[in-house]
Amino acid sequence: TYNGLKFIRVQDGWQAKVDNKKMVFYYLPTQVEDIIIPKEAQQLLLNSPVLVITYNPNARGAQDLGQIQYYLEQVLSGPKRFVARGLTNNTQYTSLQQITCENATQTFPILFFNVNSTTNGTQTTFKNNCITITASRSDTLYKATDRLIYFTLGVMKE
């Protein structure tokens, strides 16, 4: 149990009922508490009716990044938020818009997932309406993804 929510182990991870909707997470809230979301990014996640998620399709672990992008779109889209997907380089995938942090505005914030082998752990930064989440390996970005979701859904306060 975490903040009144009961988590049950299921085949794909951990299931909890949030706002009367069954949801499955990769990690428990206690496993992601060490990931810090900058204050400015918190405000953006809570208040923006639009969120665009992007990544480099040529990055190491691009399959994980695409899966994370889809997962976030499914969980965070709803009547109060429109979530769109893009790529930092769409030459091979023209069905998705080419979107980078340079496109970010207050009404069009960007969430950019990045893999950088020199990064220790997972880092979340905020600059010019772009939240960048960087990890040394693509699979560790799932932990940061659950942290963002828990915060945005109100399961975790900060």
N, C-alpha and C positions, 0 to 999 in steps of 0.2 A: 504494500500500500504506500502511496505517495500523495500527499496533500488530499487525502480522501479518495483517491482513485485506486481501485484494485487492479493489479496487473496479473494476468494469467499467462503462463508459458504455453505457447502454441508452436506448431511446426516452423513457422516463418519468423518467430521472434517473440514479442510480448504484446499481448492484447489488452486493451483497456477501453472502457466506454467513456468517450469524451463528448459532452453535449448530446447525449443520447445516441451517439453513433459509435459503433464498434470500429476500433482502429488498431492496426498492428504496427509496432515499432521494432526497430532492430535492437535498440538498447533501452535499458531502464533509465529513468531520470537520474538516479544516483550515479549511474555510470557516465553521465555527460555533464555533471555539475562543474567540472574543471574547465569547461570551454566557456570563455568569456565573450559576450556579445557587447560591443561598444554601445554606450548610451544612445548616440545618434542613430545607430542602426536599429536599436530597440524601438525607438519612436517611429521610424520608417516602417518596420515590420508590423507594428500595431495599427498604424493610421493610414497607410497607403491603400487605396482601392485597386491599385495595379501593381504587379510585381513581374518583372521579366527575368527569367533564369537563363543564363548563358554559360557556355564552356567552349574550350578549344577541342574540336573533334579529332585533331591530330595529336592530342596530348597522350602521354602514357596513361593507360587505363581509361581511355575514352568510353568504353562500354559501361564501366561503372558510373562515369559522369552522366551519360545518357540515362541510365537507370535512375540515378538520383534526381535528375531533372524531371523525369516523368513522375516519380514518386511524390516530389514536392508539388507538382502541378495537381495531382489527384487529391492530395491532402489539404492544400491551402486554397484551392479554388472553391468559390461558393458565391452566395448572393451578395456578399459584401466585398469580395475581392476577385479580380480577374487576374489569372496567372497565365503568362505567355512564355513560350520557349523560343530561344534563338541560339545562334552559334557565333563564336568570334570569327570564324572563317567558314562560309557556307558554300565554297566552290564545288564541293562534292555533293552537298545536300541542299539544293536550291529551294526545297519546300519550306525550309526554315529561314527566317530573316537573319542577316548578318548583324549582330549586336555586340557591342563592346561597352566598357565603362564610359567611353567617350560619349555614348548616346544617352547616358543617365541624366535625368532632370528630376526635380521634386515631384512632378506628376508622372514620371516614367522611370522609377527607380530600377536599378539592375542588381541582381544577385549573381555574382560571377564565381564559379568553382574552378580552382586552379590547382595543378599538381606541380610541385617544385621539389626536387630531390634534396635541396639544401635546407628545407624548412624542418625545424624541430617540432614534432607534434602537429597540432592544428592551430592556425592563426586566423583570426577574423579581424578585418580592418574595414574602416568606413572612410570614404573620401568622395566628395562631389556626388552624393546620392547613389554611390555604388558600394555595395557590401561585397567584399572579396573574402572568400574562404579558401585558404591555401593549406595543403597538407603534403607531406613527403610522398605519400602513396594514395592512390585513388580510393582504395578500400577504406582508409581511415576517414574519408569524408562522410561516410554514412553516420558516424558518430556525431559530427557537426550538424548534419542534416536533422537528426533526431532532436538535437539541442534547439535548433531553430524552430522546429515544429512544436516542441513542448512549450517554448516561450510564446510563440504566436497564438497557440490555443489556450494559453493561460494556465497550463499545468505547472510551469515553473515561472516564478515571478521575475527573476533577473538572470 
